[in-house]
Amino acid sequence: MTLLAGRIAEFAASLDLQSTPAPVVNAARASILHHLKIGRAAGALGDIPLSALVVEATGARGTARVIGTGRRTTASTAAFVNGCLIHGSSLDDVYPAGAVHPGATVVPAAVAMGEAAGATVDDVVRGVIAGYEVACALSDAATVAPGSRGFRAAALYGTIGAAAGASATAGADRRSVADAVSIAASFASGLTQTWTAGSREWQFQLGAAARGGVDAALLAEAGARGARDALEGAQGFYAAFTGTAEVRPGALAGLGSAWRLCEVVVKEHPAAGVLQGPISAAVSARAAVQGDGSVERVDLLLPSRALRIPGVQGRPPFADLDPALMSASHCLAIALTAGRINLEDHIRSLTAGEALVEQRVHLREDPHLADGEFVLQVEYAGGRIHRARGEQVVGLPHQSAETAAREIDRLGDGRSYPGLDRLCAVVVSGGWKSAAALIDAVVGDNGGPADADFSRLQ
């Protein structure tokens, strides 16, 4: 039986855009535009302290660039910084079935590798498809969620997806892809303690995963060899991170046919994936009463697994945005009061009205709910009750680059991005162009976003 790394290599090395369904290719183009866009916005806003990343970017020179500044650096460092910028916005995408954020790892890895290797935009699209499919399929193959052992699924599977994506972008053969994936399995890491402690590692984890994928691809290209059973071996990836080397029957069988990229959704709110559905329900509740009504009590019912996610039960005040975007009570209070939630809401103090609502939010376990479900009940003065039930992780699927370009207002930062139309044109119809054209469109003619305020990066 072919080992998992070999099956991944067979898929990624032979992937051809011409034979890939158009909706899948369009979704990949939309993902590239969306994630470069939100990465640029994060850099321009400067809301996320990135001094460590900027310092690292100045320490090496190369042929890849950082999307926030246009600074040239190595492919590995560019993937790291760009991955941190993308994920730090908390508006990256998510694969609900596996709690994976493929865009924050695969896109920066493929773009950085593409620019450094002189690949085309279409090569990057091909790499993005390969990376998404691999990361998502590997998460499906696990019989035990790594989060139950304190490991972060997005960082673990993202590292291997990034390796597959970077290798496919560079046109690696099957042997090199298999080696890259195997080596990446040893680079994978990421702990969920960051959410419990309210610390900053979560922002860096997916950047590190993108960098690990690029490094693994470069090592394989240089001739390094990895253990072929690095994934399912007795001391391999699954055994280490899930506690069992067992994988689901038919693991990875859907590569090249299931197209999980089309199941990935873009988060509508800058908050944890598990809170997307509840926040949307809160926004709808606010709209239903047209802002006319005092919130007396809020009950969020979740299955036990969701309640155990580090940070979900956190309570303000918070020192910065890290624990804020994971806190159910914090996010629901803002959504119920303001009727929306923006990234900047996480770095300010709650208003008096929001603080009052936050104190009235109660999280409870409901054993009758299936994993992935929630119930939100809001009681208003006068006895009105708004009740909603739905899926925790909801969002919009990647459809087309044109659609992604129209969604810039979701960031709610009030700025305009003049390079967006140019980036859309490159992604949609510039497949023959150099991958560097993607970064050219993002950073603008003067090397960086005209509206960037890097004095705040401290």
Secondary structure, DSSP 8 states (H G I E B T S, - for coil): ---HHHHHHHHHHH--GGGS-HHHHHHHHHHHHHHHHHHHHHHHH--S--HHHHHHHHT---SEE-TTT--EE-HHHHHHHHHHHHHHTT--EEBTTTTB-HHHHHHHHHHHHHHHHT-BHHHHHHHHHHHHHHHHHHHHHBSS-GGGGTB-HHHHHHHHHHHHHHHHHTT--HHHHHHHHHHHHHH---BTHHHHHT-SHHHHHHHHHHHHHHHHHHHHHTT----TTTTTSTTSHHHHHHS---B-TTTTTTTTTT-GGGG-EE-SSSS-GGGHHHHHHHHHHHHHTTT-S-EEEEEEEE-HHHHTSTTTT--S--SSHHHHTT-HHHHHHHHHHHSS--GGGGGS---HHHHHHHHTEEEEE-TTS-TTEEEEEEEETTS-EEEEEEESS--EE---HHHHHTTGGGG-S----TTHHHHHHHHHH-TTSBTHHHHHHHH-TTSS-TT--GGG--
